[in-house]
Amino acid sequence: MLARTLPRIAALPLLIALFALNGVTVSTLYWAQSMAALARLDTGPSVWASMMPSATLAGYALGVATLAALARDMTTANGLGLHALLLGVGLGLAAVAPSAPLITLACLIVGIGCSLTQRALACAASAVSAVQRGPVIGCVIASGLVGIIGARALVPAASTMLGWRMMFMLDAGMVCCCGIVAAIAAQRVDRRGWELETAPLPNARTLWQREPILRRAALQQGFVFAMFNFGWAVFPRLVGHQGTSGAVLMGVVASLGAAAALAAGWACKRRRPGEVASSGLCAVVIAGIAAAVANGTGPLGFAAMALLDIGTQTSLVANQAQAQTLATSPAMRGRVAAIVTTIGFAAGALGAALGNALF
């Protein structure tokens, strides 16, 4: 079986393009949810209208799980370009859809398109040597966090001025532009050569049963992400009454998380990723205890949320880095990354649902 590999030289333009693509794609996942909420105001209350944000998340979960099941190389230039095009088409359909059911269907396509983040991660990890993989994964995750911060800060005001349909169209344009640039960069680097992969690619179930490192990374990812989503389901409600100061607090916490992702990447270069992941897990547990004691409010509550964000982003980077140690090819890197993300996302959805139900 032939597996395309990216060379270890001249990778910087590709990495920059992938960071930009990942940031825009991750912001789109949150952007689409915000726009779907505004679309409900235009279409009126209905079952379909209430499903719009959920359809985006369901589509993302479906896309990531599908990528985990496919025995294909996720680092190809054509794959990056076509996946970005799918996301752009979904956003365009959401912008012109005349009814709530069609907007909901478009949101599902948008969610599937947002699984492009897995291709960006696999491609970036394949573009560098093993010793540089941790810092690069940290940069990929940090770019997504920057995208989230931008979406939370800019989308509400911009949608008020331009309208939600125009915002969907602008997002589609950004995604397509970033996807084209990333595909061109991948194509130029990708043509350097081929590597012969002698062993067949094992399926997700075989990998799960055979690799304790993968199980540990995925389950730890699930626990940490469940705690993170539970906290972020509650924290905005507790500080929302503070107006602008509350928004600033949430922005500061998210910025600390982005910095932690970068730091965790470099820490994985100097220490074993499993040790870095364990430190992130400990931080999340401590943050949960502190948040419970403070009831999520006051200086202790803010410190707990900041520590939760730092611990979560540290674990996200380190768990992906230790899972990537199992990969022997770009196709394998994409599969293990998708498995870890699928488990983490499923647990995170449960954490968010529990937080919304309790508060």
C-alpha positions as a Markdown table, in Angstrom:
| # | Residue | x | y | z |
|---|---|---|---|---|
| 1 | Met | 0.0 | 0.0 | 0.0 |
| 2 | Leu | 1.4 | 3.4 | -0.9 |
| 3 | Ala | 1.0 | 6.2 | 1.7 |
| 4 | Arg | 1.8 | 9.8 | 0.8 |
| 5 | Thr | 4.1 | 11.5 | 3.2 |
| 6 | Leu | 5.1 | 15.1 | 3.6 |
| 7 | Pro | 8.8 | 15.8 | 3.7 |
| 8 | Arg | 10.5 | 17.4 | 6.6 |
| 9 | Ile | 11.8 | 20.4 | 4.6 |
| 10 | Ala | 10.1 | 23.5 | 3.3 |
| 11 | Ala | 7.1 | 22.8 | 5.6 |
| 12 | Leu | 6.7 | 26.2 | 7.1 |
| 13 | Pro | 4.4 | 27.7 | 4.4 |
| 14 | Leu | 2.2 | 24.6 | 4.7 |
| 15 | Leu | 2.1 | 24.8 | 8.5 |
| 16 | Ile | 1.1 | 28.5 | 8.4 |
| 17 | Ala | -1.7 | 27.7 | 5.9 |
| 18 | Leu | -2.9 | 24.9 | 8.0 |
| 19 | Phe | -2.9 | 27.0 | 11.2 |
| 20 | Ala | -5.0 | 29.6 | 9.4 |
| 21 | Leu | -7.4 | 26.9 | 8.0 |
| 22 | Asn | -7.8 | 25.3 | 11.4 |
| 23 | Gly | -8.5 | 28.6 | 13.1 |
| 24 | Val | -11.2 | 29.5 | 10.6 |
| 25 | Thr | -12.7 | 26.0 | 10.7 |
| 26 | Val | -12.9 | 25.8 | 14.5 |
| 27 | Ser | -14.4 | 29.3 | 14.6 |
| 28 | Thr | -16.9 | 28.3 | 12.0 |
| 29 | Leu | -18.2 | 25.5 | 14.4 |
| 30 | Tyr | -19.0 | 28.2 | 17.0 |
| 31 | Trp | -19.9 | 30.8 | 14.3 |
| 32 | Ala | -22.5 | 28.5 | 12.8 |
| 33 | Gln | -24.1 | 27.8 | 16.2 |
| 34 | Ser | -24.4 | 31.5 | 16.9 |
| 35 | Met | -25.9 | 32.2 | 13.4 |
| 36 | Ala | -28.3 | 29.3 | 13.8 |
| 37 | Ala | -29.6 | 30.9 | 17.0 |
| 38 | Leu | -30.2 | 34.1 | 15.1 |
| 39 | Ala | -31.8 | 32.3 | 12.2 |
| 40 | Arg | -34.4 | 30.8 | 14.6 |
| 41 | Leu | -35.5 | 34.4 | 15.4 |
| 42 | Asp | -36.4 | 34.9 | 11.7 |
| 43 | Thr | -38.0 | 31.5 | 11.0 |
| 44 | Gly | -40.0 | 31.5 | 14.2 |
| 45 | Pro | -40.2 | 28.8 | 16.9 |
| 46 | Ser | -40.5 | 25.2 | 15.6 |
| 47 | Val | -38.9 | 21.8 | 16.2 |
| 48 | Trp | -36.6 | 22.3 | 13.2 |
| 49 | Ala | -35.5 | 25.7 | 14.4 |
| 50 | Ser | -34.6 | 24.3 | 17.8 |
| 51 | Met | -32.5 | 21.6 | 16.1 |
| 52 | Met | -30.2 | 24.0 | 14.2 |
| 53 | Pro | -27.3 | 24.3 | 16.8 |
| 54 | Ser | -27.6 | 20.6 | 17.6 |
| 55 | Ala | -27.4 | 19.7 | 13.9 |
| 56 | Thr | -24.1 | 21.5 | 13.6 |
| 57 | Leu | -22.6 | 19.5 | 16.5 |
| 58 | Ala | -24.1 | 16.3 | 15.3 |
| 59 | Gly | -22.6 | 16.9 | 11.9 |
| 60 | Tyr | -19.2 | 17.5 | 13.3 |
| 61 | Ala | -19.4 | 14.2 | 15.4 |
| 62 | Leu | -20.5 | 12.3 | 12.3 |
| 63 | Gly | -17.7 | 13.8 | 10.2 |
| 64 | Val | -15.0 | 13.0 | 12.7 |
| 65 | Ala | -16.3 | 9.4 | 13.2 |
| 66 | Thr | -16.4 | 8.9 | 9.5 |
| 67 | Leu | -12.8 | 10.0 | 9.1 |
| 68 | Ala | -11.8 | 7.6 | 11.9 |
| 69 | Ala | -13.4 | 4.7 | 10.0 |
| 70 | Leu | -12.0 | 5.5 | 6.6 |
| 71 | Ala | -8.7 | 3.8 | 5.7 |
| 72 | Arg | -7.4 | 6.7 | 3.8 |
| 73 | Asp | -4.6 | 9.2 | 4.0 |
| 74 | Met | -6.1 | 12.5 | 5.3 |
| 75 | Thr | -3.0 | 14.6 | 4.4 |
| 76 | Thr | -3.5 | 14.8 | 0.6 |
| 77 | Ala | -3.9 | 18.1 | -1.1 |
| 78 | Asn | -7.0 | 17.0 | -2.9 |
| 79 | Gly | -8.6 | 15.9 | 0.4 |
| 80 | Leu | -7.9 | 19.2 | 2.0 |
| 81 | Gly | -9.3 | 21.2 | -0.9 |
| 82 | Leu | -12.5 | 19.1 | -1.4 |
| 83 | His | -13.2 | 19.0 | 2.3 |
| 84 | Ala | -12.9 | 22.8 | 2.5 |
| 85 | Leu | -15.2 | 23.1 | -0.5 |
| 86 | Leu | -17.8 | 20.9 | 1.3 |
| 87 | Leu | -17.7 | 23.2 | 4.3 |
| 88 | Gly | -18.0 | 26.3 | 2.0 |
| 89 | Val | -21.0 | 24.7 | 0.2 |
| 90 | Gly | -22.7 | 24.0 | 3.5 |
| 91 | Leu | -22.3 | 27.6 | 4.7 |
| 92 | Gly | -23.5 | 28.9 | 1.3 |
| 93 | Leu | -26.6 | 26.7 | 1.6 |
| 94 | Ala | -27.3 | 28.0 | 5.1 |
| 95 | Ala | -27.1 | 31.6 | 3.8 |
| 96 | Val | -29.7 | 31.1 | 1.1 |
| 97 | Ala | -32.0 | 28.4 | 2.7 |
| 98 | Pro | -35.6 | 29.7 | 2.7 |
| 99 | Ser | -37.0 | 27.6 | 5.6 |
| 100 | Ala | -36.0 | 26.2 | 9.0 |
| 101 | Pro | -35.8 | 22.5 | 7.8 |
| 102 | Leu | -33.4 | 23.5 | 5.0 |
| 103 | Ile | -31.3 | 25.6 | 7.3 |
| 104 | Thr | -31.1 | 22.7 | 9.7 |
| 105 | Leu | -29.9 | 20.4 | 6.9 |
| 106 | Ala | -27.3 | 23.0 | 5.9 |
| 107 | Cys | -26.1 | 23.2 | 9.5 |
| 108 | Leu | -25.6 | 19.4 | 9.5 |
| 109 | Ile | -23.5 | 19.7 | 6.3 |
| 110 | Val | -21.5 | 22.6 | 8.0 |
| 111 | Gly | -20.8 | 20.4 | 11.0 |
| 112 | Ile | -19.6 | 17.6 | 8.7 |
| 113 | Gly | -17.4 | 20.1 | 6.9 |
| 114 | Cys | -15.9 | 21.3 | 10.2 |
| 115 | Ser | -14.4 | 17.9 | 10.7 |
| 116 | Leu | -11.8 | 19.4 | 8.3 |
| 117 | Thr | -9.9 | 20.2 | 11.6 |
| 118 | Gln | -8.9 | 16.5 | 11.7 |
| 119 | Arg | -7.3 | 16.7 | 8.3 |
| 120 | Ala | -5.4 | 19.9 | 9.3 |
| 121 | Leu | -4.1 | 18.2 | 12.4 |
| 122 | Ala | -3.0 | 15.0 | 10.6 |
| 123 | Cys | -1.4 | 17.0 | 7.8 |
| 124 | Ala | 0.5 | 19.3 | 10.2 |
| 125 | Ala | 1.7 | 16.3 | 12.2 |
| 126 | Ser | 3.0 | 14.6 | 9.1 |
| 127 | Ala | 4.8 | 17.7 | 7.9 |
| 128 | Val | 7.4 | 17.6 | 10.7 |
| 129 | Ser | 9.8 | 15.2 | 12.4 |
| 130 | Ala | 8.7 | 13.2 | 15.5 |
| 131 | Val | 10.6 | 15.5 | 17.8 |
| 132 | Gln | 8.7 | 18.6 | 16.5 |
| 133 | Arg | 5.3 | 17.0 | 16.5 |
| 134 | Gly | 4.3 | 18.1 | 20.0 |
| 135 | Pro | 4.9 | 21.8 | 19.4 |
| 136 | Val | 3.1 | 21.6 | 16.1 |
| 137 | Ile | 0.1 | 19.9 | 17.6 |
| 138 | Gly | 0.1 | 22.6 | 20.2 |
| 139 | Cys | 0.1 | 25.3 | 17.6 |
| 140 | Val | -2.8 | 23.7 | 15.7 |
| 141 | Ile | -4.9 | 23.5 | 18.8 |
| 142 | Ala | -4.0 | 27.1 | 19.8 |
| 143 | Ser | -5.0 | 28.3 | 16.4 |
| 144 | Gly | -8.4 | 26.8 | 16.9 |
| 145 | Leu | -8.7 | 28.5 | 20.3 |
| 146 | Val | -7.8 | 31.9 | 18.7 |
| 147 | Gly | -10.6 | 31.2 | 16.2 |
| 148 | Ile | -13.0 | 30.6 | 19.0 |
| 149 | Ile | -12.0 | 33.8 | 20.8 |
| 150 | Gly | -12.4 | 35.7 | 17.5 |
| 151 | Ala | -15.8 | 34.2 | 16.9 |
| 152 | Arg | -17.1 | 35.0 | 20.4 |
| 153 | Ala | -15.8 | 38.6 | 20.2 |
| 154 | Leu | -16.7 | 39.6 | 16.7 |
| 155 | Val | -19.7 | 37.5 | 15.5 |
| 156 | Pro | -22.4 | 39.0 | 17.7 |
| 157 | Ala | -21.6 | 42.6 | 16.7 |
| 158 | Ala | -21.0 | 41.8 | 13.1 |
| 159 | Ser | -24.2 | 39.8 | 12.8 |
| 160 | Thr | -26.2 | 42.7 | 14.2 |
| 161 | Met | -24.8 | 45.0 | 11.5 |
| 162 | Leu | -24.7 | 42.7 | 8.5 |
| 163 | Gly | -27.3 | 40.1 | 9.2 |
| 164 | Trp | -26.9 | 36.3 | 9.8 |
| 165 | Arg | -27.2 | 35.4 | 6.1 |
| 166 | Met | -24.3 | 37.7 | 5.1 |
| 167 | Met | -22.2 | 36.3 | 7.9 |
| 168 | Phe | -22.7 | 32.8 | 6.6 |
| 169 | Met | -21.6 | 34.0 | 3.1 |
| 170 | Leu | -18.5 | 35.8 | 4.5 |
| 171 | Asp | -17.6 | 32.6 | 6.5 |
| 172 | Ala | -17.9 | 30.5 | 3.3 |
| 173 | Gly | -15.6 | 32.8 | 1.5 |
| 174 | Met | -12.9 | 32.7 | 4.2 |
| 175 | Val | -13.1 | 28.9 | 4.4 |
| 176 | Cys | -12.7 | 28.5 | 0.7 |
| 177 | Cys | -9.8 | 30.9 | 0.5 |
| 178 | Cys | -7.9 | 29.2 | 3.3 |
| 179 | Gly | -8.7 | 25.8 | 1.9 |
| 180 | Ile | -7.3 | 26.7 | -1.5 |
| 181 | Val | -4.1 | 28.1 | 0.0 |
| 182 | Ala | -3.6 | 25.1 | 2.2 |
| 183 | Ala | -4.3 | 22.7 | -0.7 |
| 184 | Ile | -1.8 | 24.5 | -2.9 |
| 185 | Ala | 0.8 | 24.5 | -0.2 |
| 186 | Ala | 0.2 | 20.8 | 0.5 |
| 187 | Gln | 0.5 | 19.9 | -3.2 |
| 188 | Arg | 3.8 | 21.7 | -3.5 |
| 189 | Val | 5.3 | 19.9 | -0.5 |
| 190 | Asp | 3.5 | 16.6 | -1.1 |
| 191 | Arg | 5.1 | 16.0 | -4.5 |
| 192 | Arg | 8.5 | 15.4 | -3.0 |
| 193 | Gly | 8.1 | 11.6 | -2.7 |
| 194 | Trp | 6.3 | 8.5 | -1.6 |
| 195 | Glu | 7.0 | 6.1 | 1.3 |
| 196 | Leu | 6.1 | 2.5 | 1.1 |
| 197 | Glu | 3.8 | 1.3 | 3.9 |
| 198 | Thr | 4.2 | -2.4 | 4.2 |
| 199 | Ala | 1.7 | -3.1 | 6.9 |
| 200 | Pro | -2.1 | -2.7 | 6.3 |
| 201 | Leu | -3.8 | 0.0 | 8.2 |
| 202 | Pro | -5.7 | -1.5 | 11.2 |
| 203 | Asn | -9.3 | -0.5 | 11.8 |
| 204 | Ala | -10.4 | 1.6 | 14.7 |
| 205 | Arg | -11.6 | -1.4 | 16.8 |
| 206 | Thr | -8.3 | -3.2 | 16.4 |
| 207 | Leu | -6.3 | -0.2 | 17.3 |
| 208 | Trp | -8.5 | 0.3 | 20.4 |
| 209 | Gln | -8.1 | -3.2 | 21.6 |
| 210 | Arg | -4.4 | -3.5 | 20.8 |
| 211 | Glu | -3.0 | -0.1 | 22.0 |
| 212 | Pro | -3.2 | 0.8 | 25.7 |
| 213 | Ile | -1.6 | 4.2 | 25.0 |
| 214 | Leu | -4.5 | 5.0 | 22.7 |
| 215 | Arg | -7.1 | 3.9 | 25.2 |
| 216 | Arg | -5.5 | 5.9 | 28.0 |
| 217 | Ala | -5.2 | 9.0 | 25.8 |
| 218 | Ala | -8.8 | 8.8 | 24.5 |
| 219 | Leu | -10.4 | 8.1 | 27.9 |
| 220 | Gln | -8.4 | 10.8 | 29.6 |
| 221 | Gln | -9.4 | 13.1 | 26.8 |
| 222 | Gly | -13.0 | 12.2 | 27.3 |
| 223 | Phe | -13.0 | 12.9 | 31.1 |
| 224 | Val | -11.1 | 16.2 | 30.7 |
| 225 | Phe | -13.4 | 17.4 | 27.8 |
| 226 | Ala | -16.5 | 16.5 | 29.8 |
| 227 | Met | -15.3 | 18.6 | 32.7 |
| 228 | Phe | -14.4 | 21.4 | 30.4 |
| 229 | Asn | -17.8 | 21.5 | 28.6 |
| 230 | Phe | -19.6 | 21.2 | 31.9 |
| 231 | Gly | -17.7 | 24.2 | 33.2 |
| 232 | Trp | -18.3 | 26.3 | 30.1 |
| 233 | Ala | -22.0 | 25.4 | 30.2 |
| 234 | Val | -22.2 | 27.0 | 33.6 |
| 235 | Phe | -19.5 | 29.7 | 33.8 |
| 236 | Pro | -21.0 | 32.1 | 31.1 |
| 237 | Arg | -24.3 | 32.0 | 33.0 |
| 238 | Leu | -22.7 | 32.8 | 36.3 |
| 239 | Val | -20.8 | 35.8 | 34.9 |
| 240 | Gly | -23.3 | 36.9 | 32.2 |
| 241 | His | -25.0 | 39.4 | 34.5 |
| 242 | Gln | -21.7 | 41.3 | 34.8 |
| 243 | Gly | -22.1 | 42.5 | 31.2 |
| 244 | Thr | -18.9 | 43.7 | 29.5 |
| 245 | Ser | -16.7 | 42.6 | 32.5 |
| 246 | Gly | -18.1 | 39.1 | 32.2 |
| 247 | Ala | -17.2 | 38.9 | 28.5 |
| 248 | Val | -13.7 | 40.2 | 29.3 |
| 249 | Leu | -13.3 | 37.5 | 32.0 |
| 250 | Met | -14.3 | 34.8 | 29.5 |
| 251 | Gly | -11.9 | 36.2 | 26.9 |
| 252 | Val | -9.1 | 36.2 | 29.4 |
| 253 | Val | -9.8 | 32.6 | 30.4 |
| 254 | Ala | -9.9 | 31.5 | 26.7 |
| 255 | Ser | -6.6 | 33.4 | 26.0 |
| 256 | Leu | -4.9 | 31.6 | 28.9 |
| 257 | Gly | -6.1 | 28.3 | 27.4 |
| 258 | Ala | -4.5 | 29.2 | 24.0 |
| 259 | Ala | -1.2 | 30.0 | 25.7 |
| 260 | Ala | -1.4 | 26.7 | 27.6 |
| 261 | Ala | -1.8 | 24.8 | 24.4 |
| 262 | Leu | 1.4 | 26.3 | 23.0 |
| 263 | Ala | 3.3 | 25.7 | 26.2 |
| 264 | Ala | 2.1 | 22.1 | 26.3 |
| 265 | Gly | 3.3 | 21.5 | 22.8 |
| 266 | Trp | 6.8 | 22.6 | 23.8 |
| 267 | Ala | 6.7 | 20.6 | 27.0 |
| 268 | Cys | 5.9 | 17.4 | 25.0 |
| 269 | Lys | 9.2 | 18.0 | 23.2 |
| 270 | Arg | 11.2 | 17.9 | 26.4 |
| 271 | Arg | 9.1 | 15.4 | 28.5 |
| 272 | Arg | 7.0 | 12.4 | 27.7 |
| 273 | Pro | 3.6 | 13.4 | 26.5 |
| 274 | Gly | 1.9 | 11.1 | 29.0 |
| 275 | Glu | 3.5 | 13.0 | 31.9 |
| 276 | Val | 2.3 | 16.3 | 30.4 |
| 277 | Ala | -1.2 | 14.9 | 29.9 |
| 278 | Ser | -1.3 | 13.7 | 33.6 |
| 279 | Ser | -0.4 | 17.2 | 34.8 |
| 280 | Gly | -3.2 | 18.6 | 32.7 |
| 281 | Leu | -5.6 | 16.0 | 34.2 |
| 282 | Cys | -4.5 | 17.0 | 37.8 |
| 283 | Ala | -5.1 | 20.6 | 37.0 |
| 284 | Val | -8.6 | 19.8 | 35.8 |
| 285 | Val | -9.5 | 17.8 | 38.9 |
| 286 | Ile | -8.2 | 20.6 | 41.2 |
| 287 | Ala | -10.1 | 23.2 | 39.1 |
| 288 | Gly | -13.3 | 21.2 | 39.5 |
| 289 | Ile | -12.9 | 21.0 | 43.3 |
| 290 | Ala | -12.2 | 24.7 | 43.5 |
| 291 | Ala | -15.1 | 25.6 | 41.3 |
| 292 | Ala | -17.5 | 23.5 | 43.5 |
| 293 | Val | -16.2 | 25.2 | 46.7 |
| 294 | Ala | -16.6 | 28.7 | 45.2 |
| 295 | Asn | -19.9 | 27.9 | 43.5 |
| 296 | Gly | -18.3 | 29.2 | 40.3 |
| 297 | Thr | -18.3 | 32.8 | 41.5 |
| 298 | Gly | -15.8 | 35.2 | 43.0 |
| 299 | Pro | -12.1 | 35.3 | 42.6 |
| 300 | Leu | -11.8 | 31.6 | 43.4 |
| 301 | Gly | -14.4 | 30.7 | 40.8 |
| 302 | Phe | -12.6 | 32.7 | 38.1 |
| 303 | Ala | -9.2 | 31.1 | 39.1 |
| 304 | Ala | -10.9 | 27.7 | 38.9 |
| 305 | Met | -12.2 | 28.3 | 35.4 |
| 306 | Ala | -8.8 | 29.6 | 34.3 |
| 307 | Leu | -7.1 | 26.5 | 35.7 |
| 308 | Leu | -9.8 | 24.3 | 34.0 |
| 309 | Asp | -9.0 | 25.9 | 30.7 |
| 310 | Ile | -5.3 | 25.6 | 31.1 |
| 311 | Gly | -5.5 | 22.0 | 32.2 |
| 312 | Thr | -7.9 | 21.0 | 29.4 |
| 313 | Gln | -5.8 | 22.5 | 26.7 |
| 314 | Thr | -2.7 | 21.0 | 28.1 |
| 315 | Ser | -4.3 | 17.6 | 28.1 |
| 316 | Leu | -5.8 | 18.0 | 24.6 |
| 317 | Val | -2.3 | 18.7 | 23.2 |
| 318 | Ala | -0.5 | 16.0 | 25.2 |
| 319 | Asn | -3.1 | 13.3 | 24.6 |
| 320 | Gln | -2.9 | 13.9 | 20.8 |
| 321 | Ala | 0.9 | 13.9 | 21.0 |
| 322 | Gln | 1.1 | 10.6 | 22.9 |
| 323 | Ala | -1.5 | 9.0 | 20.5 |
| 324 | Gln | 0.6 | 10.1 | 17.6 |
| 325 | Thr | 3.6 | 8.1 | 18.8 |
| 326 | Leu | 1.6 | 5.0 | 17.6 |
| 327 | Ala | 1.4 | 6.3 | 14.1 |
| 328 | Thr | 3.6 | 4.9 | 11.4 |
| 329 | Ser | 2.1 | 6.7 | 8.4 |
| 330 | Pro | 0.0 | 9.8 | 7.6 |
| 331 | Ala | -3.1 | 7.6 | 7.3 |
| 332 | Met | -2.4 | 6.1 | 10.8 |
| 333 | Arg | -1.9 | 9.6 | 12.2 |
| 334 | Gly | -5.3 | 10.7 | 10.9 |
| 335 | Arg | -7.0 | 7.6 | 12.3 |
| 336 | Val | -5.6 | 7.8 | 15.8 |
| 337 | Ala | -6.3 | 11.6 | 15.9 |
| 338 | Ala | -9.9 | 11.0 | 14.9 |
| 339 | Ile | -10.4 | 8.2 | 17.5 |
| 340 | Val | -9.1 | 10.4 | 20.3 |
| 341 | Thr | -11.2 | 13.4 | 19.1 |
| 342 | Thr | -14.4 | 11.2 | 18.7 |
| 343 | Ile | -14.2 | 9.9 | 22.3 |
| 344 | Gly | -13.4 | 13.4 | 23.6 |
| 345 | Phe | -16.2 | 15.0 | 21.7 |
| 346 | Ala | -18.8 | 12.4 | 22.8 |
| 347 | Ala | -17.9 | 12.8 | 26.4 |
| 348 | Gly | -17.8 | 16.6 | 26.0 |
| 349 | Ala | -21.3 | 16.6 | 24.6 |
| 350 | Leu | -22.5 | 14.6 | 27.7 |
| 351 | Gly | -20.7 | 17.1 | 30.0 |
| 352 | Ala | -22.4 | 20.1 | 28.3 |
| 353 | Ala | -25.8 | 18.4 | 28.4 |
| 354 | Leu | -25.4 | 17.7 | 32.2 |
| 355 | Gly | -24.3 | 21.3 | 32.8 |
| 356 | Asn | -27.3 | 22.7 | 30.9 |
| 357 | Ala | -29.7 | 20.3 | 32.7 |
| 358 | Leu | -28.4 | 21.2 | 36.1 |
| 359 | Phe | -28.2 | 25.0 | 35.6 |
